[in-house]
Amino acid sequence: MIKKLDLLILRAFVGPFIATFLISLFVLIMQFFWLYIDDLVGKGLDFNTLLYLIGVVAITWVPLALPLALLISSIMTFGNLGETFEIVAIKSAGIPLLRFMRPLLILTVFISGFAFLCANNIIPVAQLKFETLKHDIILKKPAFDIKEGVFYNKIDGYVLKIGKKEKDDSTIRNIVIYEKNSVLQDNILLAESGIMRVTADSKFLEFVLKNGWRYQEKGARYSHNTELIRMGFKEYKKVFDLSSFTMNKSQEDAFKYDPKMLSIRQLNFTIDSINKHTRTNLKRLNDEVNINLPFTRVKDSAWQHIEKNKKAQRFIARVHNDSINRIISNQIIAKARAMTTSLTENQDMLKQKTKSLSLHGIEWHRKFTLSVACLVLFLIGAPLGSIIRKGGLGTPLVFAIIFFVIFHLLNTFGEKFSKEAVLPPYIGMWLSTFVLIPIGAFLTYKAMKDSQLFNQEAYYRFFNKIRKLIKR
C-alpha cells in the first residue's frame, strides 16, 4: 500500500526528473548538431527532414539521457528535502534512509527496465533510420559549399577552385576549372573574375567568367601527335548541372547488419555464427598445414634423434647430390611461399573476425550497461543529495556533472579498450559499473550514519583541532 510519505517523495522527484531529462536530451541533441554542423549547413534541407532528423537523434540519445536525469533529479530531490529539514523530520520519526528511498528505488527499477526495452527494441530501429538519413544528408551536394582556396570536386566531371569570394557570395575571383570529361587529359579554364549564381529552378549553377583563357588538347589517346588549343575570352559562360545535388534516399539494407542496429536475439545469433565460422576456418587451416607440412606432426624427440645420428647425416649427404638438392630446395621454397600467403590471408581474416566479434560483444553488453547505469547513478545521487542537503540547480548540478563525467569517461575508456582487444567486452563495458557501485555503497553508508562528508564546518573544526595539537 502506498503511504503518504511515498507520495511525498514521488511528487518531489517526478518534476525535477522530467525537467532534467528534457534538458539532458536537449544538450545531447545539440552536441550532435555541433558535431555535424559542417555537414548540415548549406544542404537546403526542408523542415520535415530536419524535424525527422531531430526525432531519430532524440530517440538514440534516450538511453544516455535517462541515467543523467536520474542522477541530477535524485540529488535535487534529496537535497531539497535535506535543505528544508524534511529528511531530519523523517529520520526523527524512526524511518531509516533506505525506507524513504524505497518508492524512488522501485520507480528507478521500472525506468531501468524501460531503458533496456528502448535499447533492445526501439534504439536499433531508430539508429538504422538515423544512419541512413545521415548518410544521405552528408552525401547531398550543396550548391554554395565552395570555399576559398580549396579544390571542390563534388560536381561530377569537374574540379573547381576559387581564389576569393566577395561578401555577396556571388562575385568570385581567380577561378580555376578542371574539366575531367576529356578522354585525353583535363581541359582547364582560367579566369580573373566572375559571377556565380544558381538558376531560378535550382537545377543549374552558372559561372559567368571574365578575362580568362581556355586550354584544350585534341588528338588520339596515348599519341604524341596532339594539338593544344588556347582560347582567350572577355566573357565566358559555364553551366553546371545540379541534378545530382538532390538528396536521394538510400536503402536501409546497407546499414542493417551493423552491430548497433541489432537486438539481443540478433546479436546472439550473429555472435554464434561468427564463432562457428572461426572454428571452421581454424580447423581447415590446421588440416592444410598438416597436409602441406607433414613434418609438423613429428615429435621433437625424433628430430633430436636424427641430429644425433651422424651416420644418418653422412648417408643423406652421399645420396643427395647438388642437382637433387636444388630441386628439393626449389620445391621447399615454393611450398613455403604458398603456405606463407595462405597463413597471412587466414591471419587477416581471423583478425577481422575477432574485431567483428568484439564489436558485436560491445553492443550486446551496452544494452545492459546503460539500463543498469540508471540504477547505479540513482544509488549515488540519492544518498549524495541527503548528505549535501542543498536543493536547486547549483550544488547538485556540480556534483552530478562530476559523477557523470567519471561515468562517461570510464564508459568511453572501457569501450575503447574492448575495441582494441585490451580488455574483453564483458569487462570493458562494465568498467564504469564496477567502479561506481562501491562509491554508491560508500555514500549510502555515510548517508545512513548522518555523515558530514561535505560539511565545510566539520572540516574546519577538524583542521582547527589539528592546528591546536601542532601548537601544543
N, C-alpha and C positions, 0 to 999 in steps of 0.2 A: 504494500500500500504506500502511495506517495504521500509524504508528510509535508507540512508547511515549510519546514527547513529545506527539503529537497526542491520545492517550488521556488523558494527564495534564491537558492544557489543557481538553479536553471535560468531563472529570469535575469539574474545578474550576469550570466555567461552568454546567453544567446545573442543579445545586442552587440557586444564587442566582437563576438565571433563572426557574425555576418559582416560587420563593418571591416574588420581586419582581413577577412577572406577576400572581399571585393577589392580592398586596397592592394593586397598582395598579388591578386590576379592582374590587376591593372599595371602594377610595377613590372611584373614578369612579361606582360604583353608589350609594354613599352621597351623592355630590354630586347625583345625580338625585333621590333621595328628599328631600334637604334642599330642593331647588328646588321640588318639587311636594308638600311635606308638607301644605300647606293644602288641596290638592285631594283628598288621600287620607284624611285623618283624618275620622272620623265617617261614612264611606261604608258601613260594615258589610260590607266585603269578606271573602269566605271565604278559607280557607288556600290552596286550589287556585288561585284567581285571583291572590293575592299571589305564589305560587310561579311561576306562569306569567309574571307581570309582571317578576319578578326575572330570569327566564331570558331573556326577549327584550331587557331592558335590558342584561344582561351581554353578549349577543351583539353588540349595536350598539356597545358600547364596546371590543370586542376590537381593532379597527384602531388605536385610540389607546393602548391599554394595552401593545401589543407594542413600539412604539418606546421608551416609558418604561421598560419592563422590560429591554430590551436595553441602554439607556444605563446604568441603575443596576447591572445584573449585570456588564457589561463593566468598569465602573470597579472594582467589588468584586473581580472575579476577578484582574485585573492588579494591583490594589492589594494583594491578599493575597500574590500571587506576588512582588511587589516588597518587601513588608514582611518576608517570610521569606527574602529574598535568593535566591529561585529564579530570578528574572529575571537576576540577576548571574551565577549559575552557568551559565545557558543561554547568555548572551552571551559568557561566558569560553570556552565550548566552540566559539565561532565561528559560532553560529547567530544571524542578524540578527532584528530585531523582526518584520519582515513575515513571516518564515518561521514563527515560532511563533504568529503571529496567523492564519495561513492556515486551520487547521481551523475556528476560530470564524467567520472570514470566509465560508467555504463554508456553514457552518450558518446564518449570517445571511442569505445569499442565498436559501436554502430557506425561511427564515422570512418573508422579504420576499415571495417567491412565494406562500406560504400566505396572507399578509395581503392580497395582491391578489385571490386567489381568493375569500377571505371578503368583501372589499369589493365584488366584482363579482357574486357568485352567492348568497352567504348573507345578507349585510347588507341588501340591498334587501327580501328576503322578511321578515327579522326586523323591519326598520324599518316595513314595512307592517302587520305584526301589532301592533307597539308603538303606532303612531299610532292604529290602530283601537281598541285596548284603552284607551289614554289618553283618547281622546275619549269612550268610554263611561263611564269612571270619573269624569271631570270633570263630565259632564252628569248623572251619577247624583245624585238629590236626597236630601240627608241629612235625617234626622228632627230632630236636635238641633243643626243648624248655624245656629240663630237667635241672633244676637249682640245684646248690649245696645245700645240706641240706634241700631240700624241697620235700615233697611227691608229686609224679606225677601220676595222676590217669586217664589220657586221653587215655590210651591204654586199650581196652576192656579186662576185666578179670585179670588185673594186677595193682599193685601199686608199683612204683619204688622210690627208694631214693638213691642218690649218695652223698657220703660224700665230695668228692673233684674231680674237673675236671682239668686236666693239660692244659697248654696253647694251645696244639694242638687240644683240644676239642674232642679227641679220647680216650686218656688214662684216665681211671677213677679209683677211689679208694674208699674202704669202701662201697660196694654195698649191698643193701637190696632189694630183690624182693619178694613181696607177690603174690602168685598165688591164685586167687579167684575162680578157676574153681572147686575146690573140694566141694562135697556136704556136707562134714563133717565140715571142717574148712579150713582156709587158710594154704596152704603149703608155706614154707619160703626157700629162697635161700640167703645165706650169703657168701660174697667173699671179700678178702683183696684188690684185684686189678683186672683190666680187660681192655679190649678194646671195644669201642662202635663204630659201623660203619653201614652205610646203604648200602645195596646191589646195584649192578650196575643198576638194573632195578627199583630201588627205591620202591620195593614192600615189603621189609623186613628190619627189624632193628636187627642186630646181636650183641649179647653180648658174648665175649669170656672171661669167668671168670677164675680166677686163685686163688688157695689156699683158698678153702671155704668149706662150708657144705650145704647139702640139707636136710631139715626136712619135713617128710611126715607122716601123720597119716591115718591109714586104719582101717575100721571097719564099723559096722552098725550105721546109724544115730541115735542120742539120746541114744546110748548104752555105758555102761562103759567098755565093753569088746572090746577094740580097741588096735591097735598095732602102736607104734611110730617107724618109720624107720629113722635113721640118716645115711647119706652117705657123706663121705669126698671125696674131689676131688682135684687133682692138676690143672686140666683144664676142664672146662665145657662150652659147647656152648649152648646158649639160643637164640632162634629166635622168633621175634615178627612180627606178620602180620600187615602191614601198609595199607591194602586195605581201611580201614575206614578213613585214613588220607586224601584221595582225597576230594576235595570240591564238594558237591552236591548242585544243585540249588533248593532252597526252593520254594514252591508255594506262589504266591503273595496273595492268598486268606486269608492267616493267618494274614496279616497286613492291608488289605484294609478297615477294619472297624475302624481303629484308626482315631481319630478326625483330625489329621494332614493330612490325605490322602483324605479328603472330600472337596468338593466345597461348595459355599454358598448355592446352592439349596439342596445339600445332607445334609448339616448341618441343614438347616431349617426343612427338613423332619425328621431327627433324633431327633432334639430337640422337635418337636411337638409330636413325638411318645413317647419319654421319659415322657413328661408332661402328656399325656393321660394315660400311663401305671401307673404313680404315682398316679393320681387322682383315677383310678380304684382300686388300692391297698388300698388307704386310705378309700374309700367307703366300700370296703369289710371288712377291719379291723374294721371300725365303726359298721357295721352290726353284725360282730362276737362278738364284745364287748357287744352290746345291747342284743343279744340273750343269751349269757352265763352269763352276769351280768346285769340282768334287773333292779337292784336297781339303776344303774347309771342314769336311766331315771326319778327317783323320785326326786321331788324338795326338797331342803334343809328344807323348812318350814315344810314338812310332817315329816321329821326325828326329827326336833325340837319338833313337837307336840307329837310324841311318847315318846321322852325322858322326856317331862314334865308331861306326864300322868303316874303317879305312879301306878295307879290301873292296867293299861295295863301291866306294867312291872311285878307286882305281879302275874297277871294271867298267863303270859308267864312262870314265874318261877315255878308255881304249875303244869302246864300242861306238861312241858318238863322235864322228869326225866334224870338221868345220862346216861342211855344207848342210849336214843334218841339224847341227846346232843353229845355223842361220834360219833354216825353215821353221824349226821349233820356236826360235825367238820371235820371228815374224808372226807366227800364229798366236803366241802368248801376248804380244803387243796388241794385235788386232782384237783379241778377245778381251784384253784388259780395257782397251778404249771403249769397246761396246758396253762392257759392264759399268765403266765409269759414267758413260752417258745415261744408261738405264738407272743407275743409282742416283745420279743428280736429278733426273726427272722425277723419280719417286720421292726424293727428299723434298723437292719443291712442292710436290703435290701434298705430302704429309704436313708440310708447314702451313699450306693453305687450309687443309682440313682442321689442323689444330687451332688456327686463328678463327675459323668459322665456328668451331665448337666453343671457343671462349666467348665469342660474340653472342651466340645463342644462350650460353650459360649466364652471361651477364644480364640479358633481357629477362631470362627466367627468374633470376633472383631479384631483379629490380621490381617486379610486380609485387613481391612480398615485402621488400625492404622499405618502400615508400609508405605502404599501409602500416607496417609496424612502427615506422618513424612517427606517425601521428600519436600513437600511444606513448612512445618513449619521450617525445618532446612535451607532451602533456604532463608526464610524471616529473619532468624537470620544471616546467612553468608553474604548476600549481603550488608545490612547496616553496619555490623561489618567491612567488608573489606573497605568500604568507610570512616569509622571512623579511623581505624588504619593506612591506607594508606601505607601499606607495602606489597610488592609482594614477589614472590619466594615461597620456601617451609619452611622458618624459622618461622617467627612470625605467619603467617596464620595457619601453621600446629599445633602450640602450642594452639592457641585459638580453632581450630577445634577439637583437642583431648579433651580439657576441656569440650566443649559443648556436644560432642558425648558421653563422659563418663557419663555426667549428664543424657543425654537422655537414654543411655543403662541401667544405674543403676535404674532410675525411671521405665523403662520398666520392668526390672527384678523384682523389688520390687512389682510393681503392679500385675504382673503375679503370683508372689508367694502369695500375699495377696488374689488374686482371687482363687487360688487353695486351700488355707487354709480356704476359706469362710469368711475371714475377711472383704473383700470388694466384691461387686458384679462385674462380669466381665465388665459391661459397665462403671464402674468407674476405676477399677484396670488397665485395658488395655489402657485406655485413660489418665492415670495419667501423663505420660510424656508430652502429648499434652496440657493438662490443665496448666501445669507449664511453658512450653516453649513458648506458644503463647503470654502471657503477656511480656516475655523477648524480643521476636521478635518485638512486638509493641513498646516497650520502645526504643530498638535500632534503629528502623526505625524513630521514632520521633526525637531521638538525631542526626541521620544522616541527616535528613531534615533540622535541625537547625544548621548544621555545628558544632556540639558539639566537644569539645576537650576532650572527655571522656577518651581516652588512651594516651593523650599527656603528656609526663613527664614534659615538661617545664611549662605547665599550672598548674600542681600540685606543682611544685617548686615555682612558683610565688604566688600561693595561700598560701602555708605554710610560705613563706617569709613574706607575709603581716601579718599573724598571729603572727610571731615571732617579728615583729616590734611593733605590738599592745601590746604584752606582755612586751616588753622593756619599752614602754611608761608608 
